[in-house]
């Protein structure tokens, strides 16, 4: 895959292999056609034949449309300094030395006055490369005394925290090539057709279907995954997935379709005979399901029908199918756990996997987070943050308002409590400062108050909703304007070298260059750079990677090929060793077993919101909330195939593929005299958005969907004119993970 240069009508043309580094759900090998220094085409490795051991990494429409983003007229080209009020978007052009002098002075001032816990590097996924801007800033701030860091992600906070309470790890998924061994695949809130979920995931699901697997999709929306792959679509009310799984467990128990031998041998807490010592009777999972616990309610399919909107007979048939078809895989997407009590769905799925004995076997699936049970080491830039304080990725507004004294009850880890509020924010390659965070109006008001956060630095390519709240904006180079190394997204046995295709425009700079200059102003340049150029650091990463991967190519070879693929003789099976050889291998939990009952959660003594066994807990702003009388529609924020979160929202080519519109069922639309393409307002007490209506039978009645990621653009009356769902979402972190509940919203809709 060497770079190829040809002459075409006296013009130089070359083909460069690179990849995408944004958080799109896939990592693909892109073949970029460059003519006279300009990208003129983007394809894939079509010169490489597909074979059983070598699948082309085909890019989706997002990267295919990347030229419109690369050459967008709104690219930020120069450093900017705020001249108006925060959030007004008024800036003046300054020089790089002026910008870096200002930032260095703020770092020194905040560190001296408040200490490292006052400096926060906000979550952002616009650049996931191994030598991204945020990596270098983490290294520099670590050398300077540290910074307040975070744990979790906006995507998977609840399942990342909750799954280990059952299994002790998040590596609970078999590798994708094992799906062909499944006879039944239940996809719960998982729309990989749009989210991608690892390049070529659709291909592996299609292979399973061809091999005879039945595919059932459970989702409020008749998604593109359901359209293209499902044998059955089951519509479910948002926030009620745990009720469905509890009712399925009821059928498995009462019809004796569960694997008692598996539960007895490998699990803790299923029934009263397998509970930790000292726990009072009635606290096992089986007791909860059969109505023998404190709530005295049997979790029957009829009980679940009233909650989920799924007919009783459909729940019974689904449970019987899962209980009698083996091997089977219940795969949970991240959407269901992004709600008020999202931790419960992340722990409910593994119970059913255990009840059916689908753990540790080919064609099965342990459920929960589902990270692939296979590791590939790729080296990272070294740094060690001396500041041990961490907060949940979603809880930074609390740390701004009352950080000093904030402790574990507000997500703090690593220290007993924070010593200060956040005073300096770096928002690097991300739009979570406003756009992707809950309650955009409230968040904007918080950031506008300069008595709270004293300085906000943004590094981006466009004037996003978050960038408008910066004091200093630094223009970033583009993924096709730099060299980098990027790993596969979630699933995939490969690592990619990103070759620079074209020169950087304007005064945009690579992160290593400007952070090195910032390091010089903090008297840390020698220690920060170690005398290495960016290319030398990339060579270091390849060398360190090769030490743990025999056969990994030399730097120049890897760079020329653009990719290295790991080869495996067989699929990876999560917990295969524990099931096949339990005397030698135990689960990485305190008990060494699958903990359906968690003593650690029991000891928290918060059973109403953090129960020791997975339960259905009615969500605030869910279907059981009395507020539904005023706001009768449940609103979710599905992922759109035309965006990667908020990345690509300004790409006009992708607007032609799928415009921003609110999905509403035809029954709900008729009741409001709303017709296709009508301009409507979606609103609740937190705000109002205005956008076209997509009237369709592909979403269940009582539910509407505003595709997440649209850029927040309020008019003079505060009405968002683009359709950012976070105008409507509530800032209320989940109880255990302190995660993002952004699919938990009640709204009303009216025609403009």
N, C-alpha and C positions, 0 to 999 in steps of 0.2 A: 504493500500500500504506500509506496514511496510517493512523495509529492511529484506530480507530473506537470511539466511545463511545455507548452506547445506555442507555435506561432500561428496566428489566425488573422489574415489580412493585415499584416504588419502590426498586429496588436498582441501583446503577451497575454496568454491565458494559462492558468494553472488550476489544479484541483488539490484542495487541502482537506485532510481528515481532522475533524474536531468533534465536539459534542456540545450538548446543552448543559448548563450548570445551574439552572434554576430548578425550583422544586415542583416539577411538572408531573411526577409519578413515574417517569421513565428516564433512562439514560441511553441515548442512541448514538450510533456512529454516523456522523453527518459528513457527507461528501460535498464540500463547498466549492463551487465554480467561481473563480476570480478572474476578471478581465480588466486589464489596465488599473489594477489596484482597487477594484470595486467588485463586491459580491453580486453576481448576476444569476446565480441559481443554487439551489440546495436540494440534494437528493440523498440517497443512502448508498450503502456498499453494494450497489447492484452489479458490480463486476465480480462479486464473490458468490458462487452458487450455494443455494441452501442445501444442506445435507443433514442427516439425523444428528450429527455432532456439531454442526456449525449453522446456526440460524442467523440470518441477517437481522441486525438490530434496526428495525424500520422505525423511523421517526413518525410522529403523528402530525396533524395539521398545524400544531403550534410552532414547531421548529421549521416546518415547510414554509410557513409564512414569516419567517424571522427577518427577512430583508425589510419588511415594512416597519419593523421595530428598530433595526439597525440604522436605517436611514430616515427615521422619523424626523420631521422638521422641528419637533419640540424637544429634541435631545438637549440636556443641560451641557453647556460647552465651557463654562467659566465658573470659578468660585464666586459665591454670592454671599452678601451679608444683609440681614434683615434691616429694613429702615422703617417699616410700619409696625403696627401691633402684631403680636404673634397670631398666626392663622390667617392674616389678611392676604398673604402672598406677595407682599411688597418687598423687593430686594434691590440692591445695587451691586454691580460687578466690582470685585476686588481682585487683587493678585494672590497667587498661591502663598508667597511669603507673608502677606498680611493675614490671610486666613489661618495659616499654621501658627503664626505668632499669637494670634487671638486665642486659638485652642490651647496652645501650650500654657499661656498665662492662666486660663481658666482651670486647667488640670492642676497646676501648682497651687492656685488659690483654694480650690475646693479640697484638695488633699491636705493642705496645711490647716484649713479651718475645720473641716469635718471628718477627714479620714477616708479610707478607701471605700467604705460602705455607702458613701454618698455618690459614687461614680457607678453608673449602671450602663451596661452594654445591652441594648434591647434585642429581643428575638427578631430574626430576619432570615429569610430563605431565598433571597434573590440571587445569591451566589454561593453554591455549595462546593466550590473547588477546594482542593487541599491547600492552596496558597491564596485563599480569598482575603479580602480586606479585613473581615472581622477576625480571621485567624491572626493576622499580623497585629491588629490592635490588642487582642487578648495577650499576645506575647509582650508587647510594649508595656501595657498597663500592669502586667504581672511583674515585670522588672522594676516598675516605678513604685510598687507598694501594694498593688492589687486593686480589685474592683468587686462590686456586688454582682454575683452571677446568678443564674437561674437554673431550674431543673424542669424537665418536661417539655412538651411542645403544644402549640395550639391545636394540632391535628389529633394527637393521641394521648393527651394527659391522663384521662381516666383509666384507659386500658393499660397504659404503661405502669401506673402505680398499682392498680388492682390485680392484674394478672399474677404478679409474683406472690401475692398473698395466697394464691391457690397452688401455684407450681414452683415458686421460688425463682422463676426466670421468665423472661418474655420470649424466649426462643421455643415457641410452642407449635410452630408450623413445619410441616413436611415441605420439601422442595417441590417446585411446581411439576416437574416431570413425573411425580408420583400420583398426580390427580388421575392419570389414565387408569390407575388401579382401583379407583373409587366406583361404586355402583350408584351412589347418590351424592349429589353436591347441593347443599342448602346454602345459598348466598344471602346472608342476613344484613340488609343495609349496605350492600357492597356493589357499587356500580363501576366495575373496572373498565367498562367500555369507554367511559369518559375520563376517569381518573388515571387510567393506564395501569397503575399499581405494579410497576416493573415492566420493562419493555417485553413485549411478546406474551404477556399474561393471557390475552384473549386466545392466542394460538394454543396454549396448553389446555385451556378450557374446551376449546373446540375438539382437540384430540381426545379428551375425556368423553365428550358427547359422542364422537364417532365410535369410540370403544364401547358404548352402550350405557354410559352413566346418564341418569335422569338429573336434570338441573331444575331446582326450585328457587325462585327469587322472591324474597320477602322485602317489600319496600313500599312506602306511601305512593311512589311514582312508578309507573310502567316505564322503567328506565331503558336506555339503549342496551344495557346488558340483558334485561328481560326480553326486549324485542328480538335480539339477535341470537340468544342462547337458551332461554328458559322453556321448559316444558310446562311450567305452571308459574303464574304470578299470584302472590298473595299480598293484598294491600293491608297495611297496618297503620294505626294511628301513631304518630310520633310520640316518643317517650314511654311506650307501653311494651317494648320488646321483652322485658323481664316477666311480665304477666303471661305472655305467650309461652315462654320457655317453662314457666312454672306449671302451666296447664298441660303442656306436653309431658312434663315429669309426672303429673298426676295420672295421665293415661298409661305411661310406662309402668308405673307402680301398680295401679289397680287392675291392669290387664296382664301383669306379670311378664312384661316385655323387657325387663332390665336385667343386667348382668350382676347378680348378687355376689358371685364368686370374685369378680373383679373388684367390686366395691369393698368386700371384706378384706381382700389382700392388700389393696393399694391405697385405699382412701380413709380419711379421718373425717367423721362428722356426718356421714350419710344418715345413719339411724342411731337410736339410743344406745345400742350395743357397741358402738365405735366412736365414742366421744372422749375428749380429754377428761382426766380426773377432776372432780370438783365442780363440774357443770351440772346445774339442776336439770331434771327431766323436762322435755318439751322444747329443747333448743336445737335438736338435730334438724337437718334439712327435710327428712321424711316427715317428721312431726309437723313442720311448717306446711308442707304440701297437703297433708291429710287433715289439716285443721285441728291438730292436737297441741299447737303452740298457743301463745297468749291471745292471738287474734281470733282463734276459734272459727276460722274460715277455710273451708276446703277449696283448693285452687283448681276447681273443675273447669273444663272447657266452656261451660255455660257462664261461669264467673268471668273467665277471660274474654268471652265474646262481648260482654257489656263494656269492657275496658278497652280492648284492642280494635273492635269493629270487625273482627274476623269471625265468621259463622262457626258455631260449635262443631258442626260436622267436619268442617275444613281443618280445624285444630286436631280433631281426633284422627283424621286420615293422615295428617302430617306427622303426628306422633307415631302412629303405627308404621308409617313408611320408614321413619328414622329408626324405630325399634326393631324392625324385621329385615332391614336391608343392610348388609354388612359386607365389605367395609363402606362406611359413609363419612362424609366430611361436612361439619357445620362450621362454616367460615363466616366470621363476624367482620364486617367493615368498621370503619372508624366513625361513620355518621351516627349510629345509635348511641355511642358512648359520649357524644358531644351534647349531652342534655343534663338537666338539673341533678339527676342521680345516675350519671353515666357509669359509675363504678359498678353498679349492680348488673348491668348487661354484660360487662366484661367478666364477671364472676359467674353469671348464670350459665353461659354457654359451656364452660368446662364441666359443670355438673352433668349436663346431658351427655357430653362426650364420655365421661366416666361411667355413667349409668348404662351406656350402650357398648362399653368396652372398645371404643374407637380410638384409644390412645396408644401410641407406641407401635402401631401396625401400618403396613403398606395400605394405602387407600383411605386411611383414617385421618383424623385431624383433632388435635387436642383443644382447639378453640382458644378463646382469650385473644391476646394481641396477635399471635401468629407470626412473629419474626422467624425467618428461616433458621432451622436447626443446623446451620453450617456457617463457619466463620472463614473469611478470607482476610488476611492481614494486609493492610496498606498503611504505610508509615504516615505520620502526621508531624507538622512543625512542632517542636518541643516548647512547652511553657508550663509553668506551675504557679497558679494563682495563690499568693500567700494569704489572701483574704478568704476565710472559710465560710463566710455567710452566704446563704443561698435563699432565694425566694422562688415560689412557683412562677413559671413563665407568664401566667395570667394575672398575677397579683401585684404588679408594679404600681397601679394607681394607689393601692393601700400604702405601699412604701413611700409614695410621694406625700400623701396626706398625713400619715401618722407612723412613719418608719421608726422613729426613735421609740424604743420600748416594744416594738412589734415582735411577737414571738411565734411559737409553733401553732397557736390557734389562728394565725393569719399566714400560715405556710412557711415560716422561716425554718431553715435547717442549718446545721453547722455551728450555730451559736445559740445561746439561750434567747437573746433578743438583739435587734438591731440597735446600733448606737446613734444612728442619725437617720434623717429622711434623705431620699434621693434628691440630689442637687444638680447633677450633671448627667445628661443622657446622650449616649452615642447611638444613633439609629442608622445602622449600616446595612445597605442592600435589603431593606425591608419596609413594609407598609403597615406594620402592626402598631405603630404609634397612635394612629387614629383609625384608618380604614378597616383593618382586620381585627380590631379590638371591639368589645361590646360597647353599646351605648355611645355612639360617635358624638352625639351632642354633649353629653356629660363629660366625655373624655376631652373633647375640644376645650370646654370651659376650664377644665382642670389644667390643661397645658397652657392656656392663655394667661394664667395667673403667674406673673413673673416673680412674685414673692415666694413661690413654691420651688419650681425647678428654675435654677438661675441661668442655665445654658443648655441648649439642645443643638447637637451637631448631626447633620444628615449627610450621608454619602450615597448618591443615587444617580440614575441616568435621566430621570424625568421629575417634573414638579408634581409629585403625587400628593394625595391628601395629607400624608404624614410630613412630606417635605415642606409644606406650607407653614408648618409650625416650628421650623428650624430657625436658629439664630445665625448659623453658618451652614451653607450647602457646598459640598465638594463634589464636582462632577466625576462620575466613575467611567472607566472604560467598559467596553462591551465584551461579552464572552468570545466574540470573533476577533477581538482586538488584543488578545492576550494568550500567553501560554499557561497551562494549568494541568492538573491531574484531577479526574473526577471518578468517584466510585458509582457502581450501579445503585439504583434506587430500590431499596427494600429487597427485591429478588433479582438474581442475576449473578452468574459466575464469571465476572469480568471486571476490568478496570480500564479506563480510557485516558489517553493523552490528548489534551486539547491544544492543537497547534494554532498559533495565531494566523489568521487568514488575511487580515487587512490592517492598515495603520490606524492608530487612534485619531479621532477627530478633535478639533478645537484644542482646548487645554485640559481635556480629560486625561487623568493619570491612573496608572496602575496602583493598586493599594500598597504594594511593597515600597514603591518609590516615595509616596507621600508620607507613609508611616515612618519610613527611615528618616525623612527630613524632620518629622515631628520628634523622633527619638533624639536627633541631634540637638534640638531645642531643650530637651530634658536631660542633656548630657549623658545619653545612653546609646549613642549610635554604634559605637564599637561593640558593645555588649549585645546590642540588638541584632546587628547584621552579622556578627562574627567574621566580618570581612568578605561575606559571600554576596554575589550577585543573585538575582532571582533565578537565573539559569542554574547557578551552582546549588541553590536550595532545591530545585527540582531534581538535580542529579543526586543530591543527598537523599531525597525521598525515595528515588528508585533504588539506590544502593541499600538503604535500610529495609525496603520492601523485599529486595532480593535475598537478604540474609535469612528471612523466614519463609521464602518461597523458592526452593530449588528449581532451577530452570527458568526463572524470571529473566527476561531479556535485559541486555545492557541498555543504558540510557538512550543512545542514538538509535538503536534498533526499535525500542519501544516507541520513541518519538516518531519514527518513520512509519511504523505499523499502525499507530494510533490506538491499539488495543492489545490487551493480554487476556486470554481466556483460561480459566482453570478447568481442568478436565476431571470428571468423576465417573467412576464405573457404575455407580448405583445411586438412587435417590437418597436424600437425607430424610430420616424418619425421627421426628421429635420423640424423645423418651423411649427409644427402641431398646436401649441397654437396660433401663429400669424395669421394663416389662419382661424382657427376655431373661434377665439375670438379676432378680431383685435382691438376692443375697449379697451380691457384689456392688450393685449400684442402687443408690437411694435418690429420691427427689431432693433438690436443694432447698427444702423447707425446714423449719425447726424440728418437725416430727419425722422428716424423711419420707413422708407420704404426701399424696395429693390432699390438700387441706380444704375440703368443702366447708368445714367449720374452721375458722381461723382464731386461735387463742390470742394472737396479737391484736386482732380487731376487737375481740371480746374485752380485752383489757383496756381499751380506749373508753369503755363505758358510755357509748353514744349510740345505743341500739336503734333509736328512731331514724337516724340518718346514716349510721355506719354499722349495720348489723354484722354479726360474726358469720352468718350464712347469707348467700345471695337472696334478696327478696325483691318483690315489686314494691316500690315506694311511689305513690302518686306525685307527679311533678307539680311544682308551682308553675302556673301558666301552661298546664297540661289539660287534657280533656276533662279532668275532674275538678279543676279550679273554678269556683263560682264566678271568677272574672270572665268566664266564657259567655256569660249572659250579655256582657257589654261588647266583648271582642270575640266573636264566635268562630273564628277561623284559626287553626294552628298553622303557623308559618315556619317553614324550614328553609335552609340555605344550601341547596344542593350544589355540587361542583359542576361547572360548565365545561364542556369539551373545548370551548374557545379561549379559556383562560387557565393559567396555573396560579390559583388563588387570585391575587390582583394583578399579577404579571400578565401582559398582553391585552389589558382592557382597552388600551388606546390604539390597538392595531386594527385599522379599518378593514383589512382583508378578512379578519376573523369576525368582524361585525357582520359581514356578508354571510358568513356560515351560520351564525346563531346570534341574534340580537338579544339585548337585555330586556326581558319581559317577565312579568309575574305569571306563573302557571296557576290557573284556576279551573276547577271542574265546571263543566257546562251547567250542571244543576245549580251550583252556587252562583254562577254568572247570571243565569236567567233570573234568579231571585233578586238580583241587584240591577237588572236591565243592562248588563254589560255584554258587549259583543266583541268579536274578534278584532284586535288591534285598537280598541278603545283606549284612550289615555285614562288611567285610573290613579287614585291615591290609595296607598296601603298605609295604615296608621294605627298607632296605639298611643298611650300616654307619654312615651319617650320620644316620639317623632313621627314624621310623615315623609314618605317617598312617593315620587310620581314617575310612572313608566307605563308602557303599553301592556295590555292584557293578552295573554295567550290562553284562549278558551279551549279546553281539551278534556277528553275522557281519560287521558293518560295520568291523571292524578286523582286520588280518591276524594269524594265529597268531604267537606269540612277541613280540608288541608290545602294550603297554597304554598308555592315555592318561589322564592326570589333567589336566583342563582348568585352565590356568594362571589365576592371579589370585585364588583363594580366600584369605581372610584367615587367616593363621597363628594358630592358637589351641591351644597345647599345654596338656595337663592337668597334674596334679601329678606324673605319671610321665614327662612330656616327650613324650607321644604327641599329635600334632596331631589335633584332633577336627573340623576343618573340611575338610581335604584340600588343604593348600597344597603344591604340587609342590616348592617350594624347600626343604622339609624334606629332600628326597631328592637334590637336585642338588649337584654338586661345584663348589667354587670353584677353577677352574684356567683362567685366561684363555687365549684362543687365541694361537698363536705370532706372528702378524703384526699383527693388529688389536688384540690384547689384549682381545678381545671375549668375549661371553657364550656359553657352550657348553651352555645349559640343556636341550637335547634329547638330551644324551649321558648316559644313566643306565641302570644295570642294577639290577633290583629282583626281589623275590619277593613273592608275595601268599598270604595265608592267611585263612581264614574265622575270624572272632572267635568 
